[in-house]
Amino acid sequence: MGTIAVVGSGAWGTALACHAAKLGLSVEMWALEPEVVEEINAKHTNSIYLKDQDLPESIRASSDAAEVVSGAEIVILVPPSKHLRSVSEMVAHAVPKAAVVAVASKGIEEGSLQLMSEVLAETMPDLGPERLSFLSGPSFAKEVAKGLPTDVAVASEGMSAARAVQQMLHSPTFRVYTSSDPNGVQVGGAVKNVMAVATGVCDGLGFGTNARASLITRGLAEITRLGIALGANPLTFLGLAGVGDLVLTCTGDLSRNRTLGKKVAEGVDPQEYLANRRSVAEGFFTSAAAWELSRKLEVDMPITDHVFHVLHRGRPLREAVDLLLTRESKEELTGIRGDS
C-alpha cells in the first residue's frame, strides 16, 4: 500500500486526500489549524473548508508537517500559492530522498513573479526533475471528494515524476494524464483564475453568453501568449490544464474566482469581501503577479490588465469595460491592427 502526504487542508487538499484514501492508500494530512486536525481525526469531516463531506476514517491529520511527510512515497503540496514558499521550506528537510513531490497549488508568486517550480528550486533545491511534478486540470474539490468523474493533468520534465503520480492516483473516476510541459501546466492553472474573475464580472453585469464565450476565448489567447513567453508548449493550452480548467473555472458555480467577479459586479469591494472569507480566490493575487509578469515580458494581456486594475488599483468597473470594448480592431491570430 502506497503512502501519500497531503500538505495543506483546504478544500482541494482535503479532496485529494479523500480520493487517495478511497484508493486504499495510506494518507497523512498536515493542517495549520489545530481545530481542523482535531475535526478530521475525531469526526472525519473538514467543515471549515469542505462542508457536507464525510472523509474516509483512514485519513490521519497532524499539525506536525515534518512527521506527515517523513514516510511518504508521494508528497502533495497544496497550500495557497502565496504560502508555498514558507510551507515548502518547512518540510524540505523531512521529505524522503526517494519521494516524488506533486505541486497542486495554482498561482504565480507576487514580488518574485516566479512560477511554483521556480519557488521550489529555491526552497527545495535537492529536488531534481525526476522527483518534481505539477498537477492541474478542471477539478472542483467538492466533485472530486464525492467521487464524480474528473480528468487532470500531471506534468514533469522527463515524465518520470508525472508517471509515478499517475500510477498512484489514477482511477476510473479520477483519470490522470501525463504531460512533459510543467511550465504550460502551471501557467494554465494560474492565469485561468484571473479569467474567471473577468467572466464573473461579465455574468454579473448581464452581458450574456456571447460575451462570456468571447472572454473565455480571448482569455485563452492571453494565457497562451504568456505561456509561450515562458517556454511552454502552446498545445498544452488546448488540453486539461488549459482550456479544460479555464472553461470549468469561468462557468462553474463552485468557482470562487467567478464568484469574486460577480461580487465585484454587484459593487462589493473585493478586498473587504475576501477579508471575511477563509477560502482563497487565487485570481485576486495572481492578477497582480500576472500583470507585472506580462509587463516584464512585454506580453499583451488586456483582460489581465483590467482585472488587476479593478481589483488592486480601484479602476471603476464601467471604465474598465469600456476600455476593453473600445480597443482597436485587430487580426485574431496575429494581433495586428485591422487597418494595417
C-alpha positions in Angstrom: 0.0 0.0 0.0 1.4 3.4 -1.0 1.7 6.3 1.3 0.6 9.8 0.4 1.3 13.0 2.4 -1.0 15.9 1.7 0.4 19.2 2.9 -2.5 21.6 3.1 -6.0 21.1 4.4 -8.1 23.4 2.2 -10.8 22.1 0.0 -8.5 20.9 -2.7 -6.1 19.3 -0.4 -8.9 17.6 1.5 -10.4 16.3 -1.7 -7.2 14.9 -2.9 -6.7 13.2 0.4 -10.2 11.8 0.2 -9.6 10.4 -3.3 -6.3 8.8 -2.3 -7.8 7.2 0.8 -10.6 5.7 -1.2 -8.0 4.0 -3.4 -6.7 2.2 -0.3 -3.6 4.4 0.1 -2.3 5.4 3.4 -3.0 9.1 3.7 -1.4 11.6 6.2 -2.5 15.3 6.1 -1.0 18.4 7.5 -3.3 21.2 8.7 -2.2 24.6 10.1 -5.3 25.0 12.3 -5.4 22.7 15.4 -9.2 22.6 15.2 -9.0 21.2 11.6 -6.7 18.5 12.8 -9.0 17.6 15.6 -12.1 17.5 13.5 -10.5 15.4 10.7 -9.3 12.8 13.3 -12.3 12.8 15.5 -15.3 13.4 13.3 -13.8 12.6 9.8 -15.0 15.9 8.4 -13.5 19.2 7.5 -16.4 21.6 7.9 -14.3 24.7 7.6 -13.0 24.1 4.1 -15.1 21.2 2.7 -18.6 21.3 4.1 -21.1 18.4 4.0 -18.5 15.8 3.0 -17.6 12.7 5.1 -14.0 11.8 4.8 -12.6 8.2 4.9 -11.8 7.3 8.5 -8.3 6.1 7.5 -7.1 9.7 6.9 -4.9 10.9 9.7 -4.3 14.6 10.2 -1.4 16.2 12.2 -0.1 19.7 12.9 3.5 18.3 12.6 4.4 18.8 8.9 7.7 17.0 9.2 6.0 14.0 10.7 3.4 13.9 7.9 5.9 13.9 5.0 8.6 11.7 6.6 7.3 8.4 5.4 5.6 9.4 2.2 6.2 8.0 -1.3 4.4 11.0 -2.8 4.2 14.4 -1.1 1.4 16.6 -2.5 1.9 20.3 -1.7 -1.4 22.2 -1.8 -1.2 25.4 0.3 -2.4 28.6 -1.3 0.2 29.7 -3.8 1.3 32.7 -1.7 2.2 30.3 1.1 4.0 27.7 -1.0 7.4 29.2 -0.2 7.1 29.1 3.6 5.3 25.7 3.6 7.9 24.1 1.3 10.8 25.5 3.4 9.1 24.0 6.5 9.0 20.4 5.0 12.1 20.4 2.8 14.4 18.7 5.3 11.9 15.9 6.1 10.8 14.8 2.6 12.3 11.3 2.0 15.1 11.2 -0.6 13.2 8.9 -2.8 9.8 10.6 -2.6 8.1 12.3 -5.5 6.7 15.8 -4.9 3.5 16.9 -6.6 2.5 20.6 -6.5 -1.2 21.1 -6.7 -1.1 24.8 -5.8 -2.0 27.1 -8.7 -0.5 30.6 -8.9 2.3 33.0 -9.6 4.2 34.3 -6.6 3.8 38.0 -6.1 7.0 40.0 -5.8 9.3 37.4 -7.3 6.9 36.7 -10.2 8.0 33.1 -10.1 6.1 30.0 -11.1 5.7 27.4 -8.3 8.5 25.4 -9.9 10.9 28.4 -9.6 9.9 28.8 -5.9 10.7 25.2 -5.2 14.0 25.5 -7.0 15.0 27.8 -4.2 13.2 26.2 -1.2 13.8 22.5 -2.1 16.9 22.6 -4.3 17.6 18.8 -3.8 14.5 18.0 -5.9 15.6 17.1 -9.4 13.1 16.9 -12.3 12.8 13.2 -11.8 11.1 13.9 -8.4 9.0 17.0 -9.1 5.6 17.3 -10.8 2.7 19.7 -11.2 -0.9 18.7 -11.0 -3.7 20.8 -12.6 -6.9 20.5 -14.6 -10.7 21.0 -14.3 -11.3 19.7 -10.8 -13.7 21.3 -8.3 -12.8 19.9 -4.9 -16.4 19.0 -3.9 -16.9 16.9 -7.0 -13.5 15.1 -6.6 -14.4 14.4 -2.9 -17.7 12.9 -4.0 -16.1 10.6 -6.5 -17.6 12.3 -9.5 -15.7 11.7 -12.8 -12.7 14.1 -13.2 -9.7 14.3 -15.5 -6.5 16.1 -14.5 -3.0 16.5 -16.0 0.3 16.0 -14.1 3.4 17.3 -15.7 7.1 16.9 -15.1 10.4 17.2 -17.1 11.3 13.8 -18.4 7.9 12.4 -17.4 9.2 10.0 -14.7 7.7 12.0 -11.7 4.4 12.5 -13.6 4.2 8.8 -14.3 4.8 8.0 -10.6 1.9 10.3 -9.6 -0.3 8.9 -12.4 0.4 5.3 -11.3 -0.5 6.1 -7.7 -3.6 8.3 -8.2 -5.2 7.2 -11.5 -8.7 5.7 -11.2 -11.8 5.4 -13.4 -13.3 8.5 -11.7 -10.0 10.4 -11.4 -8.2 9.9 -14.7 -4.6 11.3 -14.6 -3.0 12.2 -17.9 0.7 12.9 -18.0 2.5 15.9 -19.7 6.1 16.9 -20.3 5.3 20.6 -20.1 5.4 21.8 -16.4 5.6 25.5 -17.4 2.5 25.2 -19.5 0.5 23.3 -16.9 1.5 25.9 -14.3 0.7 28.9 -16.4 -2.7 27.5 -17.4 -3.6 26.6 -13.8 -2.6 30.1 -12.5 -4.0 32.5 -15.1 -7.3 30.8 -15.7 -8.3 32.2 -12.2 -7.8 35.7 -13.5 -10.1 35.0 -16.4 -12.7 33.5 -14.1 -12.9 36.8 -12.2 -13.4 38.6 -15.6 -16.2 36.2 -16.6 -17.8 36.5 -13.2 -18.0 40.3 -13.8 -19.4 39.6 -17.3 -22.1 37.4 -15.9 -22.8 39.7 -13.0 -23.3 42.6 -15.4 -25.7 40.6 -17.5 -23.6 40.8 -20.7 -24.9 37.4 -21.9 -23.4 34.2 -23.1 -21.9 35.6 -26.3 -19.7 37.9 -24.2 -18.8 35.1 -21.8 -17.6 32.8 -24.6 -15.6 35.7 -26.1 -13.9 36.4 -22.7 -13.0 32.7 -22.3 -11.6 32.6 -25.8 -9.6 35.8 -25.6 -8.5 34.8 -22.1 -7.1 31.6 -23.6 -5.2 33.7 -26.0 -3.6 35.7 -23.2 -2.7 32.5 -21.3 -1.1 31.0 -24.4 0.9 34.2 -25.1 2.3 34.3 -21.6 3.0 30.6 -21.6 4.9 30.7 -24.8 7.0 33.6 -23.4 7.9 31.3 -20.5 8.9 28.4 -22.8 5.6 26.4 -22.7 4.3 24.2 -25.5 1.3 26.0 -27.0 -0.6 22.7 -27.4 -0.7 22.4 -23.6 -3.3 25.1 -23.5 -5.7 23.1 -25.7 -5.6 20.4 -23.0 -6.9 19.8 -19.5 -4.6 22.3 -17.8 -5.5 25.0 -20.4 -8.9 25.2 -22.0 -10.3 22.4 -19.7 -9.6 24.2 -16.4 -10.4 27.6 -18.0 -13.9 26.6 -19.1 -14.7 25.0 -15.7 -13.5 27.9 -13.6 -15.1 30.5 -15.8 -18.5 28.8 -16.0 -19.0 26.7 -12.8 -20.9 28.0 -9.9 -18.4 26.4 -7.5 -15.7 28.7 -8.7 -14.5 31.0 -6.0 -12.9 33.3 -8.6 -16.0 33.6 -10.8 -18.0 34.3 -7.6 -15.5 37.1 -6.7 -16.1 38.6 -10.2 -19.9 38.5 -9.7 -19.5 40.2 -6.3 -17.4 43.0 -7.9 -20.1 43.5 -10.5 -22.6 44.0 -7.6 -20.3 46.8 -6.3 -18.8 44.8 -3.4 -15.2 45.9 -2.5 -13.1 42.8 -3.4 -10.6 43.2 -0.6 -13.3 43.5 2.0 -15.1 40.5 0.5 -12.0 38.3 0.6 -11.1 39.5 4.1 -14.3 38.0 5.5 -13.7 34.5 3.9 -11.3 31.7 4.9 -11.1 30.2 1.5 -8.8 31.8 -1.1 -9.7 33.2 -4.5 -6.3 32.8 -6.2 -7.2 35.1 -9.1 -7.1 38.1 -6.8 -3.4 37.5 -6.1 -2.5 36.1 -9.4 -3.9 39.1 -11.3 -1.2 41.3 -9.7 1.6 38.8 -10.4 0.5 38.1 -14.0 0.1 41.8 -14.7 3.6 42.5 -13.6 5.0 39.5 -15.4 3.2 40.5 -18.6 4.8 43.9 -18.4 8.2 42.4 -17.7 8.0 40.0 -20.7 6.2 42.5 -22.9 3.2 40.2 -23.4 -0.1 41.8 -24.4 -2.7 40.8 -21.8 -5.5 43.4 -21.8 -8.1 41.3 -19.8 -5.5 40.6 -17.1 -4.6 44.3 -17.1 -8.1 45.4 -16.3 -8.8 42.7 -13.8 -5.7 43.8 -11.9 -6.5 47.5 -12.0 -10.1 46.9 -10.9 -9.1 44.6 -8.0 -6.0 46.3 -6.8 -5.9 49.9 -8.1 -9.6 51.0 -7.8 -10.3 51.4 -11.5 -14.0 51.9 -11.9 -15.6 48.8 -13.4 -17.5 50.5 -16.1 -14.4 52.3 -17.2 -12.5 49.0 -17.5 -15.4 47.5 -19.5 -15.5 50.5 -21.9 -11.7 50.4 -22.4 -11.9 46.7 -23.3 -14.8 47.1 -25.7 -13.4 50.1 -27.5 -9.9 48.6 -28.1 -8.7 49.0 -31.7 -9.7 46.2 -34.2 -7.1 43.5 -34.8 -6.5 40.3 -36.6 -7.4 37.4 -34.3 -4.3 35.3 -34.5 -1.6 37.8 -35.1 -2.9 40.7 -33.0 -2.0 43.1 -35.9 -4.3 46.1 -36.2 -7.2 45.6 -38.5 -6.5 48.7 -40.6 -2.8 47.9 -41.1 
